[in-house]
Amino acid sequence: MRLYALCDQELIDRNELSLEEFVALAKANNAEIIQYRNKNADIAFIKQQLIAIRKIYDGFLIVNDAYELIEFCDGVHVGQEDLKAIDEDALKAVKILRSVVKEKLIGISAHNEEEVLLANEMDLNYIGLGAYRDTSTKSNITTILGKELDSIAAKSKHLVAAIGGVKLDDEFNHVTYKVIGSGLL
């Protein structure tokens, strides 16, 4: 199973880690992807962090939400609410996003079978499916998929990354990536 490391600024600050220390942990665990997420900073700070990560990490670098910074990374990940901010119609929102992101990676969050089936109609590279279990890194989780995650993942035509409370030793049959943030710390 492949690792997708979630570098959440709030989480690394809470654990008193530097960006460099988090990236070193991700590399030590063979992370193929690092997603940088910062829900509270301005665009200039996020850009600075992406540049800093790029200097020390050669794998895929994804930015959460800030698609206007796509030139500094390999792709963007957006949640369902972030899609709605682009357009109320999720299909149209992804088309708009693709027009900006072009040939780079696009991933979206999905939380149930309905969202996975809708994502199958979108020009995406992957979906983040979950939450697998409760997690302390997000306070607004309404659905815990548990063991259902794997069977729902089987319905996706895109690569699937298990999200939300995933641990390094979790095993799945239909999931390509395990998204780990706090589990690395």
N, C-alpha and C positions, 0 to 999 in steps of 0.2 A: 504494500500500500504506500502511496506517495504522500509526501507532506507539503502542505500549503500553510505557511506560518502567517498568522494574523498579528501584525505589529500595531497594536492599538496604543496611541500616545497616552491616553488616560491610564491604561493598565501598566505601561512601563514606568510612568511617573509614580504611580501608587507603589510599585515595587522598587522604586529608587534605582532603576536601571538606566543606563545610557542607551541611545540608539545603537551604538557600536556593540554594546554587550548583548542586546537582543539579537542583532544580526549574527553575532558569533554563536549564540545558542541555536539559532535557526540553521546556520551552516553546519554546526556540530551534529545536528539531527538530520542532515541531508535534505533540507527544505528545497524543493524545486521552484517554489513561488513564495514571495513575500508580498502581502498586501499591507499597505500603510493606510491606517484609518485614524482620522482625527476629526471628531465632530464639533470641536470647539474653537479651532484655530482659524485664522484668516488664510487666504490663498497664498500669500507670500511665505508664511511659515511652513505650510504644507509643501510648497515648492522647494524650500530650503532643505526639508527633511528628505524629500525624494532624491534630490541631488546628493545628499550625504549618503543615503543608502546605496545609490548607484555607484558611488566611488569604492565601496567595499563589498559589493554583492554582484555577482555575474549572472544569477538566475533571473527568472521572470519577476518583474516588479509591477504590481498592480496598485492603483490608487483607488480608494473608496470615495465614490461620489464625485470628486473634483475632476470631471472629464475635461475641463478647460486646461488642465495640466498634462494632457495626454502625451505631449511631446517629451516629457521627462520620464516616461515609464512605458511599459509594454501593454498596458490595458487598464480597464476601469471596471469596478464592480459597483452595482447599484442595487438598493433594496426596492421593494414594491412601492413604498411611499415616495422614494426618490424618482421612480419611474413616473408616478402620478404628477410630480412636480414638473416634469417635462411635458407630459400630455396625459389626460385622463384615460385615454385609450392606450393600454400597455403595448399593443402591437405597433401603434404609431410612434409611441415614445421610443421604442427600440430602433425603429427606422430613423428617427431623428438622431438618436445617439450614434447609430452606425454612420450617418453622414458626417459626423464630427470625428469619430474615432477612426474611421476608414478601415485599414487593414490590421489594426491592433486588436487585442483581445477584449471581449465584452462578456461579463458574467453578471447574472442577476440572482437575487435571493428568491427561493421558492419555499413555501411552507406546507404545501398539501398537493394532492394529486391533481386537482384542478389547475393550479398554477404551473405544475410540471407540464401538463398537456398543452396549456396555452404557450408555454415557453418553447414547445416543440415546433410551433409555427414561426418562431422568431429567429433572426440571424444572429445567433449567439455562439460563443465558444464553450461555455460551461454554465451550469447552475450551481448555486450553493443551496443545498437542501437541508432543512432542519427547522427547528432545533432538535437535535438528537436527544439531549437531556437538558435539564435546567442548568443555567450558567450564571455566574456572578458578573460577567462582562456586559450583559444586557438586561435591563430591567423591564422591558416591555414584551417579553416572550409570552405569547398566549397559547401556543400549541407546542406540545412535546411529542415528537413522532416515535421515539423509542425504537423498538424493533421493526415498526412499520416503515421506517426510513428506507431500508434496503429494498423492500418490495415496491415502494413508490419510485425509488431511483431506477428500478428496472424499466420503468415506463418512459424514461427520458431518452431522447435521441442525442442529447448533448452529454459531454463528460459531466460527472456529478462530483461535487465536493461536499462531504458531510460537514455541517456546521452546527455550532451550538452545543457546548459541553462535551465535545469530542475529546477523547484521551488517546495518547500514543498507542496504547495496547488494544484499542477498539478494532474489531474486524468487521468488514462488510463484503458482500459478494458483488454488488452492482455499483460500487462507489470507487472512483479513481483516486480522489484526494481526500485526506483528512485535514480539516482546517483546525489548527491548534494555535491558541494564543497563550492563555494562562497556563496551559499544561506544559509549556516549555520553561516556565519560570520557576 
